[in-house]
Amino acid sequence: MYRVKTLNKIAPQGLERLDPARYLVGEDVTEEEGILVRSANLLDYAFPDSLLAIARAGVGVNNIPLDRCSESGVAVFSTPGANANAVKELVLCAMLISSRDITGAVRWVKNQAASGVEVETVVEKGKSAFVGPELYRKALGVIGLGAIGALVANVALDLGMDVYGYDPFLSVDAALRLDRHVHVVQDVSELYKKADYITAHIHYNEKTRHMIGREALAAMKPGVRLINLARGGVVDDEALLAALDAGKVTAYVTDFPTNQLVANPHVIAMPHLGASTPESEQNCAVMAAEELRDYLENGNIRNSVNLPDVYLDRSGAQRLCVLHKNIPAMLASITALLSRDGVNVENLSNKSKGDYAYTLVDLGTPVEPTVLEDLKRLPNVIRVRVIG
C-alpha cells in the first residue's frame, strides 16, 4: 500500500483519485512515499528515506526545497494550467479596477451613506471623480505566454484590445494555444513601448527577480497600468513606488501586498486570490493526485519542476526506474548491467533536465536483486526503483 501525507487541506475530488484499497492518505501518515501539498512550508522538512515524490496542488514551488529534492531523488510536481482560468478572470478584473477606480467608487458610496447623506442625491455629482478609460482599443502587454498568459492574451483580443506578448522560452504547445493576432515580440522593450496595460505571468527565480525594475519602468509608456498576479519579487517595489509617485505608472494591481505597497493610494492590493476558486482548487488537487499516482504506480514523470518529463505505456514483466546525474555513458552502464544478467529490454526512454536525468526501462523478465544492487552502486546513480 502506498503511503501519502497531506500537508494542507486537499480538495476531496483530488483525494478520490487515490484508491483507498491501494493508498493510505492523511495528515498523520508517516514514512510517506508521497506528499500532497499546497502552501505548507517544506524548506526545513525532514524527508524520510521512503519519500519518492511531492505533488504541489498549484504552480509556485517556492515552499519546496528543489535542490535538496533533486539530490535526494525526490520528484517534485506542479499543476500548470489547472488554475489558469481562475487567474485569467482575476486579470480581467484587475484591468477593469485599475481603469475605472471601481474600488474607490464603491468605498465613496459607502462613506456617503455612513455620513448620513442621502446617497441618491450625490451620486451624479460624485461620480466624476472615478472616470477612467475603457479597455477597448487599448494595448495589453503580456509577459509570459504559458497556460495563464495565453488565456489572458486571447481573451483580451475578444475585448477588442491590441495584444503584445513576450516569452523568451515560448514552447511549441504554448505557441499553438495563442491566437494568431497576438503580436509576439522578441524584445520585451518593444512591449514596454506599446502597452497601456502590462500583466506578468512568469515564474519567480533569480533570473526574473526584479525583472520589472527601474530600467523596465523607464521604458514603459507614461500612464501605464501594471498588474502582477505572478509573484511579488518579479516587481521591484521601491522602483515601482517611485514610478507611481512620479505618475509614470497610473495604477498597480497585485495580490502580493506589503505594508509599504498598501500605503500608496495608487496601489490596489488583494490577498493572493489568483487560484481562490472552488473550480481551481479542485482542478489543482485532481491534477496533483494523478501526477503523484502515475509516478508511484508507473514511474512516469509529467509536469515535474526538477526532473525531466518521461513517460511510457507499460510493457514487459517489470519496469525499472533509474534517477541519475546527467553525464555521458550512464545509459550504456545501465543497459550493460542488464545485458550481463541476460535481461531483455522491451522498451526504454531516457531524458535529461539540467544536471539530472531519468531512465525508464521495461524488462522482458524480472531482474535479479543482485543486479539492482549493482545498479545502485553505479557512480552518479541517485535512486533505483522497480515496479512490478
PLY file of the C-alpha trace (Angstrom):
ply
format ascii 1.0
element vertex 388
property float x
property float y
property float z
element edge 387
property int vertex1
property int vertex2
end_header
0.00 0.00 0.00
1.30 3.45 -0.92
1.57 5.99 1.88
0.70 9.62 1.07
0.91 12.50 3.54
-1.25 15.62 3.12
0.21 18.85 4.47
-2.73 21.10 3.58
-6.42 20.63 3.02
-6.63 18.96 -0.40
-9.93 19.08 -2.29
-11.74 15.73 -1.97
-12.05 15.47 -5.75
-8.27 15.02 -5.80
-8.10 12.55 -2.92
-10.74 10.45 -4.67
-8.15 9.74 -7.39
-6.15 7.70 -4.86
-7.85 4.32 -4.44
-8.20 3.63 -0.70
-7.53 -0.05 -1.43
-4.02 0.95 -2.57
-3.35 4.22 -0.74
-3.17 5.28 2.88
-3.72 9.05 2.78
-3.81 11.62 5.57
-2.01 14.25 7.59
-0.86 11.72 10.19
0.79 9.34 7.72
4.46 8.62 8.48
7.23 7.09 6.36
5.39 8.55 3.41
6.26 7.79 -0.21
4.33 10.77 -1.49
3.32 14.21 -0.22
0.37 16.30 -1.40
0.84 19.96 -0.53
-0.43 23.43 -1.36
1.31 26.24 0.51
2.79 24.47 3.56
6.49 25.25 4.09
8.69 22.26 3.29
12.00 24.14 3.19
13.13 22.63 6.51
11.05 19.45 6.30
12.93 16.27 7.21
12.47 13.87 4.31
12.04 10.22 5.28
14.13 7.79 3.21
10.87 6.42 1.82
9.88 9.70 0.14
9.69 9.44 -3.65
7.64 12.44 -4.75
5.98 15.72 -3.74
2.96 16.96 -5.68
2.13 20.65 -5.31
-1.53 21.49 -5.96
-0.63 24.77 -7.64
2.18 26.30 -9.68
4.53 28.16 -7.34
7.08 25.90 -5.63
8.95 28.46 -3.51
7.84 26.48 -0.45
9.70 23.34 -1.63
13.50 22.82 -1.46
14.04 21.81 -5.08
17.81 21.31 -4.91
17.52 19.05 -1.87
14.71 17.13 -3.54
16.79 16.50 -6.67
19.82 15.42 -4.67
17.63 13.03 -2.66
15.91 11.57 -5.72
12.53 13.12 -4.92
10.41 14.18 -7.90
8.50 17.45 -7.47
5.33 18.02 -9.46
3.25 21.14 -10.02
-0.06 21.65 -11.79
0.47 24.13 -14.64
-2.77 25.22 -16.26
-5.06 23.82 -13.58
-5.73 27.29 -12.15
-5.22 29.19 -15.42
-8.84 30.14 -15.98
-9.24 31.44 -12.42
-6.17 33.66 -12.78
-7.27 34.82 -16.23
-10.57 36.04 -14.81
-8.79 37.87 -11.98
-6.52 39.59 -14.53
-9.61 40.86 -16.34
-10.92 42.16 -13.02
-7.55 43.80 -12.33
-7.55 45.60 -15.68
-11.03 46.96 -15.04
-10.43 48.13 -11.48
-7.13 49.75 -12.48
-9.01 51.72 -15.17
-12.25 52.77 -13.57
-11.32 53.04 -9.87
-14.23 50.79 -9.06
-12.88 50.03 -5.57
-12.63 53.76 -4.82
-16.13 54.39 -6.15
-17.66 51.64 -4.01
-15.79 52.95 -0.96
-17.03 56.51 -1.66
-20.68 55.39 -1.86
-20.39 53.53 1.44
-18.77 56.55 3.08
-21.57 58.83 1.86
-24.19 56.54 3.33
-22.25 56.20 6.59
-22.08 60.01 6.93
-25.87 60.29 6.81
-26.15 61.68 3.28
-28.99 60.51 1.06
-26.81 58.68 -1.46
-29.10 59.17 -4.45
-28.76 62.93 -4.11
-24.96 62.96 -4.54
-24.06 60.13 -6.90
-24.44 62.07 -10.15
-22.13 64.83 -8.96
-19.68 62.50 -7.19
-19.17 60.01 -10.00
-16.91 62.37 -11.96
-14.07 61.57 -9.55
-13.98 57.99 -10.75
-13.84 58.38 -14.53
-11.41 56.05 -16.29
-10.61 54.67 -19.75
-12.16 51.70 -21.50
-10.11 48.63 -22.40
-11.39 48.65 -25.96
-8.68 49.55 -28.49
-6.02 49.83 -25.79
-2.79 47.79 -25.94
-2.11 44.98 -23.49
1.37 43.58 -22.90
1.56 40.01 -21.58
4.92 38.92 -20.15
4.97 35.12 -20.09
2.83 33.18 -22.56
2.33 29.93 -20.71
-1.02 28.45 -19.72
-2.23 31.64 -18.00
-0.60 34.22 -20.25
-2.00 32.63 -23.40
-5.54 32.67 -22.00
-5.17 36.31 -20.97
-3.82 37.29 -24.39
-6.62 35.53 -26.25
-9.46 36.90 -24.13
-8.04 40.43 -24.40
-8.37 40.14 -28.17
-12.04 39.32 -27.65
-12.34 42.60 -25.73
-11.02 44.49 -28.74
-7.56 45.10 -27.34
-4.29 45.09 -29.27
-2.16 42.41 -27.61
1.63 42.10 -27.41
3.23 39.04 -25.88
6.77 38.31 -24.76
8.22 34.97 -23.71
11.85 34.02 -24.39
11.03 30.38 -23.59
7.86 30.09 -25.66
7.17 26.40 -26.26
5.56 24.93 -29.34
2.49 23.90 -27.32
2.13 27.39 -25.87
2.53 28.98 -29.31
-0.22 26.77 -30.69
-2.57 27.98 -27.94
-2.08 31.62 -28.92
-4.44 33.40 -31.27
-2.56 34.36 -34.44
-3.47 38.02 -33.87
-1.27 38.26 -30.77
1.91 40.18 -31.61
4.73 38.05 -30.18
7.81 40.26 -29.74
11.39 39.10 -29.32
12.45 42.12 -27.25
10.45 42.99 -24.14
11.32 46.68 -24.60
9.05 46.71 -27.65
6.18 45.54 -25.45
7.02 48.22 -22.88
6.85 50.95 -25.51
3.44 49.94 -26.85
1.40 48.65 -23.88
-1.19 50.68 -21.97
-1.61 47.73 -19.59
1.05 45.18 -18.67
0.46 41.89 -16.87
3.19 39.47 -15.76
2.80 35.67 -15.78
6.27 34.31 -15.14
7.90 32.13 -12.50
9.92 33.83 -9.79
13.60 32.88 -9.71
16.97 34.59 -9.69
16.66 35.43 -13.38
13.23 37.06 -13.03
13.81 38.73 -9.66
13.01 42.44 -10.10
12.58 41.93 -13.83
10.24 44.91 -13.66
12.58 47.44 -12.07
13.79 50.96 -12.72
15.05 50.27 -16.23
11.91 48.43 -17.31
9.60 51.03 -15.79
11.50 53.83 -17.52
10.95 52.09 -20.86
7.17 51.88 -20.40
4.57 54.31 -21.76
3.63 57.17 -19.42
0.46 56.32 -17.53
0.81 52.54 -17.91
-1.26 50.33 -15.64
0.67 47.38 -14.23
-0.70 44.05 -12.98
1.29 41.46 -11.07
-0.53 38.28 -10.10
2.58 36.15 -10.65
4.95 36.62 -7.69
5.79 39.68 -5.63
9.53 39.56 -6.29
9.08 39.91 -10.04
8.50 43.65 -9.43
10.98 45.88 -7.62
8.66 47.54 -5.11
10.94 50.51 -4.44
11.24 51.33 -8.14
7.51 50.76 -8.63
6.52 53.14 -5.81
8.81 55.82 -7.23
7.20 55.38 -10.65
3.73 55.67 -9.11
4.65 58.85 -7.25
6.11 60.32 -10.45
2.97 59.50 -12.44
4.85 57.17 -14.79
2.63 54.32 -13.61
-1.03 55.19 -13.07
-2.03 52.12 -11.07
-0.52 48.90 -9.77
-2.71 45.87 -9.04
-1.15 42.98 -7.15
-2.17 40.12 -4.95
1.20 40.13 -3.16
0.66 43.05 -0.77
3.12 44.60 1.67
2.51 47.37 4.18
4.59 49.71 2.05
2.54 48.98 -1.08
-0.82 49.21 0.68
0.03 52.71 1.94
0.26 54.06 -1.62
-3.09 55.37 -2.95
-2.33 54.15 -6.48
-1.85 50.52 -5.41
-4.79 48.10 -5.43
-3.69 45.22 -3.25
-5.52 41.94 -2.69
-4.65 38.79 -0.79
-3.29 36.04 -3.04
-6.59 35.33 -4.82
-5.36 34.03 -8.18
-6.38 30.41 -7.67
-9.00 31.01 -4.99
-11.99 29.46 -6.70
-13.52 26.08 -5.89
-13.06 25.04 -9.51
-9.36 25.89 -9.44
-8.73 24.12 -6.14
-10.47 21.03 -7.48
-8.55 21.10 -10.75
-5.21 21.50 -8.97
-5.97 18.73 -6.47
-7.05 16.30 -9.19
-4.03 17.05 -11.37
-1.58 16.75 -8.45
-3.07 13.47 -7.27
-2.98 11.99 -10.78
0.64 13.05 -11.31
1.62 11.50 -7.98
-0.30 8.29 -8.67
1.22 7.84 -12.14
4.71 8.27 -10.72
4.24 5.91 -7.79
2.47 3.22 -9.79
4.17 3.54 -13.20
7.29 5.65 -12.72
6.03 8.19 -15.26
7.00 11.83 -14.78
4.69 14.58 -16.02
4.95 18.26 -15.08
7.96 17.89 -12.83
9.76 21.11 -11.94
13.08 19.46 -11.02
13.26 16.34 -13.22
12.65 15.65 -16.91
9.26 14.53 -18.16
9.49 10.83 -19.07
6.54 8.53 -19.66
5.97 5.18 -21.34
3.00 2.89 -21.77
3.64 -0.18 -19.64
5.05 -3.30 -21.30
7.14 -6.26 -20.19
7.30 -8.05 -16.86
8.86 -5.28 -14.80
9.65 -1.59 -15.02
13.00 -0.24 -13.89
13.19 3.45 -12.87
16.64 4.98 -12.54
17.28 8.57 -11.50
20.87 9.62 -12.11
23.18 12.50 -12.89
23.17 13.78 -16.46
26.63 12.64 -17.54
27.94 10.65 -20.55
27.69 6.85 -20.72
25.14 6.42 -17.94
22.63 4.76 -20.23
25.31 2.41 -21.56
26.28 1.47 -17.99
22.68 0.67 -17.08
21.97 -1.46 -20.15
25.34 -3.24 -19.81
24.38 -4.47 -16.35
21.03 -5.69 -17.63
22.69 -7.47 -20.57
25.17 -9.12 -18.22
22.23 -10.70 -16.41
20.52 -11.74 -19.65
17.57 -9.37 -19.14
15.89 -8.28 -22.37
14.94 -4.64 -22.71
11.39 -4.40 -24.08
11.20 -0.62 -24.16
13.26 2.31 -22.92
13.12 6.07 -22.55
15.78 8.45 -21.25
15.51 12.21 -20.81
17.58 14.85 -19.05
16.90 18.19 -17.41
19.85 20.26 -16.27
22.12 18.19 -14.05
19.70 15.27 -13.75
18.43 12.50 -15.99
15.81 9.79 -15.68
15.67 6.42 -17.38
12.65 4.14 -17.66
13.30 0.58 -18.80
10.61 -2.07 -19.38
12.12 -5.52 -18.90
11.13 -8.80 -20.52
11.85 -10.78 -17.34
12.16 -9.82 -13.68
15.56 -8.50 -12.69
17.62 -10.25 -10.02
18.20 -8.41 -6.71
21.95 -8.57 -7.26
21.59 -6.56 -10.48
19.56 -3.93 -8.63
22.26 -3.64 -6.00
24.89 -3.27 -8.72
22.79 -0.56 -10.37
22.50 1.33 -7.09
26.27 1.19 -6.70
26.94 2.73 -10.09
28.61 6.13 -9.75
26.17 9.03 -10.18
23.06 6.88 -9.70
20.75 8.59 -7.20
17.78 6.24 -6.92
16.74 2.90 -8.38
13.21 1.57 -8.19
11.48 -1.49 -9.64
7.76 -1.60 -10.34
6.15 -4.99 -10.93
0 1
1 2
2 3
3 4
4 5
5 6
6 7
7 8
8 9
9 10
10 11
11 12
12 13
13 14
14 15
15 16
16 17
17 18
18 19
19 20
20 21
21 22
22 23
23 24
24 25
25 26
26 27
27 28
28 29
29 30
30 31
31 32
32 33
33 34
34 35
35 36
36 37
37 38
38 39
39 40
40 41
41 42
42 43
43 44
44 45
45 46
46 47
47 48
48 49
49 50
50 51
51 52
52 53
53 54
54 55
55 56
56 57
57 58
58 59
59 60
60 61
61 62
62 63
63 64
64 65
65 66
66 67
67 68
68 69
69 70
70 71
71 72
72 73
73 74
74 75
75 76
76 77
77 78
78 79
79 80
80 81
81 82
82 83
83 84
84 85
85 86
86 87
87 88
88 89
89 90
90 91
91 92
92 93
93 94
94 95
95 96
96 97
97 98
98 99
99 100
100 101
101 102
102 103
103 104
104 105
105 106
106 107
107 108
108 109
109 110
110 111
111 112
112 113
113 114
114 115
115 116
116 117
117 118
118 119
119 120
120 121
121 122
122 123
123 124
124 125
125 126
126 127
127 128
128 129
129 130
130 131
131 132
132 133
133 134
134 135
135 136
136 137
137 138
138 139
139 140
140 141
141 142
142 143
143 144
144 145
145 146
146 147
147 148
148 149
149 150
150 151
151 152
152 153
153 154
154 155
155 156
156 157
157 158
158 159
159 160
160 161
161 162
162 163
163 164
164 165
165 166
166 167
167 168
168 169
169 170
170 171
171 172
172 173
173 174
174 175
175 176
176 177
177 178
178 179
179 180
180 181
181 182
182 183
183 184
184 185
185 186
186 187
187 188
188 189
189 190
190 191
191 192
192 193
193 194
194 195
195 196
196 197
197 198
198 199
199 200
200 201
201 202
202 203
203 204
204 205
205 206
206 207
207 208
208 209
209 210
210 211
211 212
212 213
213 214
214 215
215 216
216 217
217 218
218 219
219 220
220 221
221 222
222 223
223 224
224 225
225 226
226 227
227 228
228 229
229 230
230 231
231 232
232 233
233 234
234 235
235 236
236 237
237 238
238 239
239 240
240 241
241 242
242 243
243 244
244 245
245 246
246 247
247 248
248 249
249 250
250 251
251 252
252 253
253 254
254 255
255 256
256 257
257 258
258 259
259 260
260 261
261 262
262 263
263 264
264 265
265 266
266 267
267 268
268 269
269 270
270 271
271 272
272 273
273 274
274 275
275 276
276 277
277 278
278 279
279 280
280 281
281 282
282 283
283 284
284 285
285 286
286 287
287 288
288 289
289 290
290 291
291 292
292 293
293 294
294 295
295 296
296 297
297 298
298 299
299 300
300 301
301 302
302 303
303 304
304 305
305 306
306 307
307 308
308 309
309 310
310 311
311 312
312 313
313 314
314 315
315 316
316 317
317 318
318 319
319 320
320 321
321 322
322 323
323 324
324 325
325 326
326 327
327 328
328 329
329 330
330 331
331 332
332 333
333 334
334 335
335 336
336 337
337 338
338 339
339 340
340 341
341 342
342 343
343 344
344 345
345 346
346 347
347 348
348 349
349 350
350 351
351 352
352 353
353 354
354 355
355 356
356 357
357 358
358 359
359 360
360 361
361 362
362 363
363 364
364 365
365 366
366 367
367 368
368 369
369 370
370 371
371 372
372 373
373 374
374 375
375 376
376 377
377 378
378 379
379 380
380 381
381 382
382 383
383 384
384 385
385 386
386 387
